[in-house]
């Protein structure tokens, strides 16, 4: 189970609609009015999108509060990750983390150095400093997938300082940024320095509930923008994604409502799951929860939940985790109650 969201593979195991707890999408769905915008933009499909995506990048720059010259866009966050990895000789990742960091590096024949997170899933900065070399690319999930933890601000600044001192580059994958508590914004931190030695990736996929649109975007230094342009594919963002990106970032009520909703459901689900015996529930800063199974393995729990119409994420495919871990998304209250019910039934087995 390399990625979540594959409901078709399990459709025959349950007579009814499966609830997908394996992919971490905003349970409120896309912003209201977007469907109408996309229908009205249908005629744009007969023309190529603007190859420079000027209006889209302007919309993103205003949303992120950075200069338009620092903005790049791509076919999902993973394309931007792919392209930036292509620019470096060696990639450093901490495990467990999103598998595509390593996979994309292997595709390009890059050397990959894997470092372990500390026991509490914080960065081992001492190990990083010992191993970082000039020209290295350090890729960090912030918050990390599957642990759900955001890097503490001082820890992030220390990591960046190490990377800069060693002559490397820091790439932050912040696809789940909007779900997190508003304690800091890395764009504010690094934007004042024109993003020298750092790139910050975000996406419409998770928070705006648009995985099918495939819209990723990032802030990087102007120098890195020029290097990036040399290898990116033209027209990688389609016309509908271009239209969506010019609309969703202005949906302020939707953004505020989504943040409040996820915060409340995160608190509720963490509290309720923590009462259940046989599992260890890790705290999270985003819209999914990592769980260690103390009495079962992932296969047993996966198939038990599948019989209940729930699909959870098995985590042994994450390098650094074994078969005693699963990950569950935070959904709406009714679905979260069904998940809790299944866990309580599991507790009695």
C-alpha positions in Angstrom: 0.0 0.0 0.0 2.3 2.7 -1.3 -0.3 5.5 -1.4 -3.8 6.0 0.0 -7.0 6.7 -1.9 -7.1 3.4 -3.9 -10.7 2.4 -3.2 -11.2 0.6 -6.5 -8.9 -2.2 -5.3 -11.1 -2.9 -2.3 -14.6 -2.3 -3.8 -15.5 -6.0 -3.8 -14.7 -6.5 -0.1 -17.7 -4.4 1.1 -21.3 -4.2 -0.1 -21.8 -0.4 0.1 -19.8 2.8 -0.1 -16.4 2.6 1.4 -15.2 5.5 3.6 -11.7 6.5 2.7 -9.6 7.1 5.9 -6.4 6.3 3.9 -6.2 9.7 2.1 -6.1 13.0 3.9 -8.5 15.3 2.1 -10.5 18.1 3.6 -13.9 16.5 4.6 -15.8 19.7 3.7 -15.0 19.2 0.1 -14.0 21.9 -2.4 -14.9 25.6 -2.0 -18.5 26.5 -2.9 -18.8 28.0 -6.3 -15.8 26.3 -7.8 -17.9 23.9 -9.8 -19.6 26.8 -11.5 -16.3 28.5 -12.2 -14.9 25.3 -13.8 -18.0 24.9 -16.0 -17.8 28.5 -17.1 -14.2 28.0 -18.0 -14.8 25.0 -20.2 -14.2 27.0 -23.4 -10.6 27.6 -22.3 -9.9 23.9 -23.0 -9.7 24.7 -26.8 -6.6 26.8 -26.2 -3.2 26.3 -24.5 -2.9 27.7 -21.0 -0.7 30.7 -20.6 2.7 29.1 -20.6 3.9 31.5 -17.9 0.8 31.1 -15.8 0.8 34.8 -15.0 -2.7 35.2 -13.6 -2.4 31.9 -11.6 1.0 32.8 -10.2 -0.4 36.3 -9.2 -3.2 34.6 -7.4 -0.8 32.3 -5.6 1.6 35.1 -4.7 -1.2 37.2 -3.2 -2.4 34.2 -1.2 1.1 33.3 0.1 2.1 36.9 0.5 5.3 36.5 -1.6 6.6 38.0 -4.8 5.3 36.6 -8.0 8.9 36.2 -9.3 9.4 33.6 -6.6 6.4 31.5 -7.5 6.5 28.3 -9.6 3.6 25.9 -10.4 3.4 22.3 -11.3 1.2 19.2 -11.9 0.7 18.6 -8.1 3.3 19.1 -5.4 5.0 15.8 -6.5 6.0 17.2 -9.9 7.8 20.1 -8.2 9.5 17.7 -5.8 10.5 15.6 -8.8 12.0 18.6 -10.7 13.9 20.1 -7.8 15.4 16.7 -6.9 16.6 16.5 -10.5 18.8 19.6 -9.9 20.9 18.0 -7.1 23.4 15.1 -6.9 22.5 13.8 -3.4 19.3 13.8 -1.5 18.9 13.6 2.3 15.7 12.4 3.8 14.6 11.6 7.3 12.5 8.4 7.7 9.7 7.7 8.0 8.5 10.2 5.3 6.6 10.4 2.0 8.0 7.6 -0.2 8.2 9.8 -3.3 11.2 11.7 -1.9 13.3 8.6 -2.2 11.6 7.2 -5.3 12.0 10.3 -7.4 15.7 10.5 -6.4 16.2 6.8 -7.4 14.5 7.4 -10.8 17.2 10.0 -11.6 20.0 7.9 -10.2 20.7 10.2 -7.3 22.5 9.1 -4.2 20.1 9.0 -1.2 21.1 9.3 2.4 18.5 8.3 4.9 18.6 9.5 8.5 16.4 8.4 11.3 14.1 10.8 13.2 14.6 10.8 17.0 12.3 8.6 19.0 9.7 11.5 19.3 9.9 12.0 15.5 11.8 15.3 15.9 14.9 16.0 13.7 18.2 14.6 14.7 20.1 17.8 14.0 23.4 16.4 15.3 23.3 13.6 12.7 22.3 16.1 10.0 25.2 18.3 10.7 27.6 15.4 10.6 26.4 14.1 7.3 25.3 17.2 5.3 27.7 18.1 2.5 28.0 20.9 -0.1 25.5 20.6 -2.8 23.1 18.2 -0.9 19.4 18.6 -1.0 17.5 18.0 2.3 13.8 17.2 1.8 11.6 17.6 4.9 7.8 17.1 5.3 6.4 20.0 7.3 4.2 18.6 8.7 5.7 15.2 8.0 3.8 12.3 6.4 3.0 9.9 8.1 3.8 11.3 11.6 1.7 14.4 11.3 4.2 16.5 13.2 5.2 20.0 12.2 8.8 21.0 12.7 9.2 23.4 15.7 10.1 26.8 14.6 13.5 26.9 16.4 14.3 23.4 15.2 13.5 24.5 11.6 15.8 27.5 11.9 18.6 25.4 13.2 18.1 22.9 10.4 18.2 25.7 7.8 21.3 27.2 9.5 23.1 23.8 9.1 22.0 23.5 5.5 23.2 27.0 4.6 26.5 26.5 6.5 27.2 23.3 4.6 26.3 24.8 1.2 23.2 22.7 0.7 19.5 23.4 -0.1 16.4 22.8 2.1 13.2 21.8 0.4 10.1 21.9 2.7 7.1 19.9 1.6 4.2 21.8 3.2 1.2 20.2 1.4 -0.7 20.0 4.6 0.3 23.5 5.9 -3.2 25.0 6.1 -4.4 22.3 8.5 -1.8 23.2 11.1 -2.0 25.6 14.1 -1.1 29.1 13.0 2.0 29.4 15.1 4.4 30.3 12.2 4.5 30.6 8.5 7.8 29.4 6.9 7.2 31.8 4.0 7.3 34.7 6.4 10.5 33.3 7.9 12.4 32.7 4.6 10.8 35.3 2.4 12.7 38.1 3.9 15.9 36.5 2.6 14.4 35.9 -0.9 14.2 32.1 -0.1 18.0 31.7 -0.4 18.8 28.1 -0.1 15.2 27.0 0.6 12.1 26.1 -1.3 8.6 25.8 0.2 6.0 23.6 -1.6 2.3 23.7 -1.1 -0.7 22.3 -3.0 -4.4 22.5 -3.6 -4.7 18.7 -3.2 -5.4 18.3 0.6 -6.8 21.5 2.1 -8.9 22.5 -0.9 -10.0 18.9 -1.5 -8.9 18.9 -5.1 -6.6 15.8 -5.6 -7.9 15.4 -9.1 -7.0 18.9 -10.2 -3.3 18.3 -9.6 -2.2 21.8 -8.7 1.1 22.3 -6.8 2.9 25.6 -6.2 6.1 26.7 -4.5 8.1 29.7 -3.4 11.8 29.6 -4.3 14.6 32.1 -4.9 14.7 33.9 -8.2 18.0 32.1 -9.0 16.4 28.8 -8.4 13.4 29.8 -10.5 15.8 30.2 -13.5 17.4 26.8 -12.9 13.9 25.2 -12.5 12.7 26.7 -15.8 15.5 24.9 -17.6 14.1 21.4 -16.8 10.3 21.9 -16.2 7.8 20.6 -18.8 5.8 23.3 -20.6 2.0 23.6 -19.9 2.3 21.2 -16.9 -0.8 22.8 -15.3 -3.9 22.3 -17.3 -6.6 25.0 -17.9 -9.0 23.7 -15.3 -6.3 23.7 -12.6 -5.3 27.2 -13.8 -8.9 28.3 -13.3 -9.3 26.6 -9.9 -6.1 28.2 -8.7 -7.4 31.7 -9.6 -10.6 31.1 -7.6 -9.9 29.0 -4.5 -7.4 31.3 -2.8 -10.0 34.1 -2.5 -12.4 31.8 -0.7 -11.6 33.3 2.8 -14.8 32.1 4.5 -14.1 28.5 3.3 -10.5 28.7 4.4 -11.4 29.9 7.9 -14.3 27.4 8.3 -12.0 24.5 7.2 -9.3 25.4 9.7 -11.8 25.6 12.6 -13.6 22.4 11.6 -10.4 20.4 11.4 -9.1 21.8 14.6 -12.3 20.7 16.4 -12.4 17.2 14.9 -8.7 16.7 15.4 -9.1 17.4 19.1 -12.2 15.2 19.3 -10.7 12.2 17.5 -7.4 12.4 19.4 -9.3 12.4 22.7 -11.6 9.5 21.8 -8.9 7.3 20.3 -6.6 7.9 23.2 -9.2 6.2 25.5 -9.0 2.9 23.5 -6.7 0.1 24.8 -4.4 -1.8 22.5 -3.3 1.3 20.5 -0.8 4.1 20.9 -2.1 7.4 19.4 0.5 9.9 18.4 -0.3 13.6 18.6 -0.7 15.4 15.2 -0.7 18.9 13.9 -2.6 18.1 10.7 -5.6 16.1 9.4 -4.3 12.6 9.9 -3.2 10.5 12.9 -0.4 7.9 13.2 -1.4 4.9 15.4 0.8 2.1 16.7 -1.0 -1.2 17.1 0.0 -2.9 20.3 -2.0 -6.1 20.0 -2.4 -6.7 16.2 -0.7 -6.0 12.9 -1.7 -3.8 10.1 -3.2 -6.6 7.9 -5.5 -7.8 10.6 -6.8 -4.3 11.4 -7.0 -3.3 7.8 -9.3 -6.2 6.9 -11.3 -5.9 10.1 -12.0 -2.3 9.3 -12.6 -3.1 5.6 -15.5 -5.4 6.7 -16.9 -2.3 8.4 -16.7 -0.3 5.2 -13.6 1.7 6.3 -10.3 1.9 4.4 -7.3 2.9 6.6 -3.7 3.4 5.5 -1.3 0.5 6.2 2.1 2.0 7.1 4.7 -0.7 6.6 5.4 0.8 3.1 7.0 3.8 4.9 10.7 3.2 5.4 11.3 3.2 9.1 7.9 1.8 10.2 6.9 -1.8 10.5 3.6 -3.7 10.3 2.4 -2.4 13.7 1.4 1.1 12.4 -1.6 2.5 10.6 -2.6 6.0 9.7 -6.2 7.4 9.7 -7.5 10.6 8.2 -9.7 13.0 10.1 -13.1 13.2 8.6 -16.5 14.7 9.5 -18.1 13.8 12.8 -20.3 11.0 11.6 -17.5 9.2 9.8 -15.1 9.8 12.8 -17.7 8.2 15.0 -17.8 5.1 12.8 -14.1 4.9 13.0 -14.2 5.1 16.8 -16.9 2.4 16.9 -14.7 0.1 14.8 -11.7 0.7 17.1 -13.9 -0.1 20.1 -15.0 -3.3 18.5 -11.3 -4.1 17.8 -10.5 -3.5 21.5 -12.9 -6.3 22.4 -11.3 -8.9 20.1 
